[in-house]
């Protein structure tokens, strides 16, 4: 990620739903060195922020009963959450949660794109999001997996104004020349039941060591550490409760 701080239109946060909050705290603490603090306000429902030192880097959200998905959500910073929600709707997306205030922090909304990939919107009002990007243990890249890249490109460039850089095998998203993410077409090798989705990658000092630590901590490796031609070294991991995420060698640029 070439962005070193949250900017309007770019990724600013990631949060994972966890049926067992203590287990999630243990796992991510072991592999990334996160320490966690749970918001004591009743209305926050146990929302827990992960830190590296004094800098917030991600969040863990306790899930109750009701079949809520165990997955990572990517959040994008916006200057006006309400106006962005209207753009999402006009481009064929859907609203999961209308814009609402998080007291003392910002304005939040949850939406999906025109193919059903979910993501969050955040309008800062006291809390900008991640205090660290592209450093070991922090958000390093965000990737959209979709079955219709043409529709996705139209949606996101209209809603956020992203730039698009395409090569033979990969499409990258950017803001004013600063690339922060990419897009992968879900071909026939993806099971039909897997929906389009956003996937966060966290930077790691050593992708191989982090992958081994994830297994030792009870997670699993879905894609072994791989060096992408003319790109970074990456791996795809799953936490013990089923949430999928990637790791990306800190300092590598796509």
Sine and cosine of phi, psi and omega as CSV:
sin_phi,cos_phi,sin_psi,cos_psi,sin_omega,cos_omega
0.00,0.00,0.84,-0.54,0.02,-1.00
-0.99,0.16,-0.32,0.95,0.07,-1.00
-0.95,0.32,0.70,-0.71,0.04,-1.00
-0.94,-0.33,0.02,1.00,0.08,-1.00
-0.37,-0.93,0.37,-0.93,0.02,-1.00
-0.89,0.46,0.70,-0.71,0.09,-1.00
-0.72,-0.70,0.39,-0.92,-0.02,-1.00
-0.84,0.55,0.80,-0.60,-0.01,-1.00
1.00,-0.09,-0.25,0.97,-0.03,-1.00
-0.97,-0.23,0.21,-0.98,0.03,-1.00
-0.93,0.38,0.69,-0.73,-0.03,-1.00
-0.79,-0.61,-0.15,0.99,-0.14,-0.99
-0.23,-0.97,0.36,-0.93,0.15,-0.99
-0.57,-0.82,0.60,-0.80,0.01,-1.00
-0.60,-0.80,0.56,-0.83,-0.06,-1.00
-0.89,-0.46,0.68,-0.74,0.12,-0.99
-0.99,0.14,0.74,-0.67,-0.09,-1.00
-0.71,-0.70,0.90,-0.44,0.08,-1.00
-0.87,0.49,-0.58,0.82,0.01,-1.00
-0.88,-0.48,0.99,-0.14,-0.08,-1.00
-0.89,0.46,-0.67,0.74,-0.02,-1.00
-0.89,0.46,-0.61,0.79,0.03,-1.00
-0.91,0.42,-0.66,0.75,0.03,-1.00
-0.91,0.42,-0.67,0.74,0.04,-1.00
-0.87,0.50,-0.68,0.74,0.00,-1.00
-0.90,0.44,-0.76,0.65,-0.08,-1.00
-0.88,0.48,-0.80,0.60,-0.07,-1.00
-0.95,0.32,-0.46,0.89,0.12,-0.99
-0.90,0.44,-0.63,0.78,-0.01,-1.00
-0.95,0.32,-0.62,0.79,-0.10,-1.00
-1.00,-0.02,-0.48,0.88,-0.04,-1.00
-0.91,-0.42,-0.19,0.98,-0.05,-1.00
0.98,0.21,0.36,0.93,0.00,-1.00
-0.95,0.32,0.60,-0.80,0.27,-0.96
-0.94,-0.33,0.44,-0.90,-0.12,-0.99
-0.79,-0.61,0.49,-0.87,0.10,-1.00
-0.70,-0.72,0.80,-0.60,0.01,-1.00
-1.00,-0.05,0.76,-0.65,0.03,-1.00
-0.90,0.43,0.83,-0.56,-0.09,-1.00
-0.98,0.21,-0.18,0.98,-0.05,-1.00
-0.93,0.36,0.74,-0.67,-0.05,-1.00
-0.85,0.53,-0.63,0.78,-0.06,-1.00
-0.93,0.37,-0.22,0.98,0.01,-1.00
-1.00,0.04,-0.13,0.99,0.15,-0.99
0.88,0.48,0.51,0.86,0.00,-1.00
0.99,0.11,0.24,0.97,0.01,-1.00
-0.82,0.57,0.79,-0.62,-0.15,-0.99
-0.84,-0.55,0.82,-0.58,-0.02,-1.00
-0.99,-0.16,0.71,-0.71,0.05,-1.00
-0.99,-0.12,0.64,-0.77,-0.05,-1.00
-0.80,-0.59,0.50,-0.87,0.29,-0.96
-0.92,-0.40,0.93,-0.37,-0.18,-0.98
0.89,0.45,-0.82,-0.58,0.02,-1.00
-0.98,-0.20,0.12,0.99,-0.10,-1.00
-0.98,-0.20,0.80,-0.60,0.05,-1.00
-0.95,0.32,0.66,-0.75,-0.04,-1.00
-0.79,-0.62,-0.39,0.92,-0.05,-1.00
-0.17,-0.99,0.01,-1.00,0.01,-1.00
-0.65,-0.76,0.44,-0.90,0.07,-1.00
-0.88,-0.48,0.79,-0.61,-0.09,-1.00
-0.90,-0.44,0.90,-0.43,0.01,-1.00
-0.92,0.39,0.74,-0.68,0.01,-1.00
-0.98,-0.21,0.73,-0.68,0.09,-1.00
-1.00,0.01,-0.25,-0.97,0.04,-1.00
-0.96,0.28,0.39,-0.92,0.04,-1.00
0.79,-0.62,0.16,0.99,0.10,-1.00
0.95,0.31,0.45,0.89,0.05,-1.00
-0.91,0.41,0.60,-0.80,-0.06,-1.00
-0.94,0.34,0.62,-0.78,0.07,-1.00
-1.00,-0.08,0.99,-0.14,-0.06,-1.00
-0.36,-0.93,0.22,-0.97,0.08,-1.00
-1.00,0.01,0.70,-0.72,0.12,-0.99
-0.94,-0.35,0.65,-0.76,0.09,-1.00
-0.99,-0.16,0.65,-0.76,0.01,-1.00
-0.90,-0.43,0.69,-0.72,0.03,-1.00
-0.93,-0.38,0.69,-0.72,0.01,-1.00
-0.97,0.25,0.66,-0.75,0.05,-1.00
-0.68,-0.74,0.41,-0.91,0.03,-1.00
-1.00,0.09,-0.36,0.93,-0.01,-1.00
-0.53,-0.85,0.98,-0.21,-0.06,-1.00
-0.90,0.44,-0.65,0.76,-0.04,-1.00
-0.91,0.42,-0.70,0.72,0.01,-1.00
-0.91,0.40,-0.60,0.80,0.01,-1.00
-0.92,0.38,-0.62,0.78,0.06,-1.00
-0.87,0.50,-0.63,0.78,0.03,-1.00
-0.91,0.42,-0.60,0.80,0.08,-1.00
-0.90,0.43,-0.68,0.73,0.03,-1.00
-0.83,0.55,-0.73,0.68,-0.01,-1.00
-0.91,0.41,-0.64,0.77,-0.03,-1.00
-0.93,0.37,-0.37,0.93,0.01,-1.00
-0.99,-0.14,0.21,0.98,0.09,-1.00
1.00,-0.09,0.09,1.00,0.06,-1.00
-0.99,0.14,0.03,-1.00,-0.03,-1.00
-0.79,-0.62,0.41,-0.91,0.02,-1.00
-0.96,-0.26,0.87,-0.50,0.05,-1.00
-1.00,0.05,-0.66,0.75,0.02,-1.00
-0.63,-0.78,0.88,-0.48,-0.01,-1.00
-0.89,0.45,0.41,-0.91,0.00,-1.00
-0.81,0.58,0.70,-0.71,0.01,-1.00
-0.51,-0.86,0.35,-0.94,-0.06,-1.00
-0.99,0.11,0.67,-0.74,0.24,-0.97
-0.96,-0.30,0.96,-0.26,-0.18,-0.98
-0.77,0.64,0.80,-0.61,0.06,-1.00
0.97,0.25,0.04,1.00,-0.09,-1.00
-0.82,-0.58,-0.79,0.61,-0.04,-1.00
0.15,-0.99,-0.20,-0.98,-0.01,-1.00
-0.88,-0.47,0.74,-0.67,-0.20,-0.98
-0.82,-0.57,0.58,-0.81,0.15,-0.99
-0.56,-0.83,0.45,-0.89,0.05,-1.00
-0.86,-0.52,0.77,-0.63,-0.10,-0.99
-0.64,-0.77,0.11,-0.99,0.17,-0.99
-0.78,-0.63,0.42,-0.91,0.08,-1.00
-0.99,0.17,-0.12,-0.99,-0.10,-0.99
-0.93,0.37,-0.18,0.98,0.04,-1.00
-0.92,-0.39,0.05,1.00,0.09,-1.00
0.98,-0.19,0.03,1.00,0.05,-1.00
-0.96,0.29,0.84,-0.55,-0.08,-1.00
-1.00,0.06,0.55,-0.83,0.12,-0.99
-0.38,-0.92,0.18,-0.98,-0.03,-1.00
-0.91,-0.41,0.39,-0.92,0.08,-1.00
-0.88,-0.48,0.62,-0.78,-0.03,-1.00
-0.68,-0.74,0.85,-0.53,0.09,-1.00
-0.96,-0.29,0.92,-0.39,-0.11,-0.99
-0.91,0.42,0.74,-0.68,0.18,-0.98
-0.59,-0.81,0.85,0.53,0.00,-1.00
0.84,-0.55,-0.44,0.90,0.02,-1.00
-0.76,-0.65,0.91,-0.43,-0.10,-1.00
-0.99,0.16,-0.37,0.93,-0.09,-1.00
0.89,-0.46,-0.65,-0.76,-0.06,-1.00
-0.89,0.45,0.76,-0.65,0.06,-1.00
-1.00,0.04,-0.02,1.00,-0.03,-1.00
-0.49,-0.87,0.74,-0.67,0.06,-1.00
-0.75,-0.66,0.58,-0.82,0.11,-0.99
0.86,0.51,0.55,0.84,0.14,-0.99
-0.82,-0.57,0.45,-0.89,-0.06,-1.00
-0.75,0.66,0.81,-0.58,0.00,-1.00
1.00,-0.02,0.00,1.00,0.00,-1.00
-0.88,-0.48,0.17,-0.99,-0.03,-1.00
-0.87,0.49,0.77,-0.64,-0.11,-0.99
-0.86,-0.51,-0.31,0.95,-0.06,-1.00
-0.12,-0.99,0.48,-0.88,0.12,-0.99
-0.77,-0.64,0.65,-0.76,-0.13,-0.99
-0.73,-0.68,0.76,-0.65,0.07,-1.00
-1.00,-0.08,0.79,-0.61,0.13,-0.99
-0.96,-0.27,0.85,-0.53,-0.15,-0.99
-0.57,-0.82,0.42,-0.91,0.04,-1.00
-1.00,-0.10,-0.15,0.99,0.00,-1.00
-0.69,-0.72,0.99,0.11,-0.06,-1.00
-0.88,0.48,-0.52,0.85,0.01,-1.00
-0.90,0.43,-0.71,0.70,0.02,-1.00
-0.92,0.40,-0.62,0.79,0.01,-1.00
-0.90,0.43,-0.69,0.73,0.00,-1.00
-0.87,0.49,-0.69,0.72,0.03,-1.00
-0.89,0.46,-0.68,0.73,-0.03,-1.00
-0.88,0.47,-0.82,0.58,-0.15,-0.99
-0.96,0.27,-0.55,0.83,0.06,-1.00
-0.93,0.37,-0.53,0.85,0.04,-1.00
-0.97,0.25,-0.70,0.71,-0.06,-1.00
-0.94,0.33,-0.69,0.73,-0.11,-0.99
-0.93,-0.37,-0.26,0.96,-0.05,-1.00
0.97,0.26,0.44,0.90,-0.03,-1.00
-0.92,0.39,0.50,-0.87,0.20,-0.98
-1.00,0.09,0.40,-0.92,-0.03,-1.00
-0.78,-0.63,0.81,-0.59,0.08,-1.00
-0.85,-0.53,0.87,-0.50,-0.08,-1.00
-0.89,-0.45,0.64,-0.77,0.15,-0.99
-0.85,-0.52,-0.15,-0.99,-0.04,-1.00
-0.89,0.46,-0.56,0.83,-0.14,-0.99
-0.90,-0.44,-0.18,0.98,-0.16,-0.99
-0.45,-0.89,0.58,-0.82,0.08,-1.00
-0.91,-0.41,0.72,-0.69,0.00,-1.00
-0.91,-0.42,0.59,-0.81,0.07,-1.00
-0.99,-0.14,0.55,-0.84,0.04,-1.00
-0.46,-0.89,0.20,-0.98,0.10,-0.99
-0.77,-0.64,0.92,-0.38,0.02,-1.00
0.77,0.63,0.72,0.69,0.06,-1.00
1.00,0.05,-0.12,0.99,0.03,-1.00
-0.99,-0.15,0.97,-0.23,-0.01,-1.00
-0.97,0.22,0.65,-0.76,-0.05,-1.00
-0.72,-0.69,-0.10,1.00,-0.08,-1.00
-0.20,-0.98,-0.02,-1.00,-0.04,-1.00
-0.51,-0.86,-0.07,-1.00,-0.04,-1.00
-0.65,-0.76,0.72,-0.69,0.03,-1.00
-0.87,-0.50,0.74,-0.68,0.06,-1.00
-0.99,0.15,0.79,-0.61,0.01,-1.00
-0.99,0.16,0.98,-0.20,-0.02,-1.00
-1.00,0.07,-0.30,-0.95,-0.08,-1.00
-0.91,0.41,-0.35,0.94,-0.03,-1.00
-0.97,0.23,-0.17,0.99,0.08,-1.00
-1.00,0.05,0.79,-0.62,0.05,-1.00
-0.82,0.57,0.59,-0.81,-0.06,-1.00
-0.86,0.52,-0.54,0.84,-0.08,-1.00
-0.98,0.22,-0.16,0.99,0.03,-1.00
-0.99,0.16,0.89,-0.46,-0.06,-1.00
-0.99,0.14,0.30,-0.96,0.16,-0.99
-0.83,0.56,0.57,-0.82,-0.06,-1.00
-0.30,-0.95,0.30,-0.95,0.12,-0.99
-0.99,-0.12,0.62,-0.78,-0.03,-1.00
-0.80,-0.61,0.84,-0.55,0.06,-1.00
-1.00,0.06,0.56,-0.83,0.16,-0.99
-0.91,-0.43,0.72,-0.69,0.05,-1.00
-0.97,-0.26,0.68,-0.74,0.00,-1.00
-0.93,0.37,0.57,-0.82,0.01,-1.00
-0.66,-0.76,0.57,-0.83,0.05,-1.00
-0.91,0.40,-0.61,0.79,-0.04,-1.00
-0.61,-0.79,0.96,-0.29,-0.06,-1.00
-0.88,0.47,-0.65,0.76,-0.02,-1.00
-0.91,0.42,-0.69,0.72,0.00,-1.00
-0.92,0.38,-0.62,0.78,0.03,-1.00
-0.91,0.40,-0.64,0.77,0.04,-1.00
-0.89,0.45,-0.68,0.74,0.03,-1.00
-0.91,0.42,-0.62,0.78,0.02,-1.00
-0.91,0.41,-0.59,0.81,0.02,-1.00
-0.90,0.44,-0.67,0.74,0.04,-1.00
-0.91,0.42,-0.70,0.72,0.01,-1.00
-0.87,0.49,-0.52,0.85,-0.02,-1.00
-1.00,0.05,0.04,1.00,0.06,-1.00
0.96,-0.27,0.03,1.00,0.06,-1.00
-1.00,0.01,-0.23,-0.97,-0.01,-1.00
-0.59,-0.81,0.32,-0.95,0.01,-1.00
-0.96,-0.29,0.88,-0.48,0.04,-1.00
-1.00,0.00,-0.56,0.83,0.11,-0.99
-0.74,-0.67,0.88,-0.48,-0.03,-1.00
-0.87,0.49,0.43,-0.90,0.04,-1.00
-0.77,0.64,0.77,-0.63,-0.10,-1.00
-0.66,-0.75,0.67,-0.74,0.10,-0.99
-1.00,-0.06,0.91,-0.42,-0.01,-1.00
-0.96,0.27,0.74,-0.67,0.03,-1.00
-0.81,0.59,0.81,-0.58,-0.02,-1.00
0.86,0.52,0.44,0.90,-0.01,-1.00
-0.61,-0.80,-0.35,-0.94,-0.10,-0.99
-1.00,0.04,0.11,-0.99,0.20,-0.98
-1.00,-0.05,0.79,-0.62,-0.10,-0.99
-0.70,-0.72,0.28,-0.96,0.16,-0.99
-0.50,-0.87,0.40,-0.92,0.02,-1.00
-0.90,-0.44,0.82,-0.57,-0.12,-0.99
-0.83,-0.56,0.31,-0.95,0.10,-1.00
-0.75,-0.66,0.72,-0.69,0.01,-1.00
-0.98,0.20,0.17,-0.99,-0.08,-1.00
-0.88,0.48,-0.32,0.95,-0.02,-1.00
-0.98,-0.19,0.02,1.00,0.15,-0.99
0.94,-0.34,-0.07,1.00,-0.02,-1.00
-0.97,0.23,0.73,-0.69,-0.06,-1.00
-0.99,-0.11,0.65,-0.76,0.06,-1.00
-0.40,-0.92,0.26,-0.97,0.02,-1.00
-0.90,-0.43,0.29,-0.96,0.16,-0.99
-0.81,-0.59,0.47,-0.88,-0.24,-0.97
-0.60,-0.80,0.76,-0.65,-0.08,-1.00
-0.93,0.38,0.85,-0.53,-0.03,-1.00
-0.85,0.53,0.72,-0.69,0.01,-1.00
0.99,-0.11,-0.37,0.93,0.07,-1.00
-0.95,0.31,0.61,-0.79,0.07,-1.00
-0.87,-0.50,0.65,-0.76,0.06,-1.00
-0.99,0.17,0.00,0.00,0.00,0.00
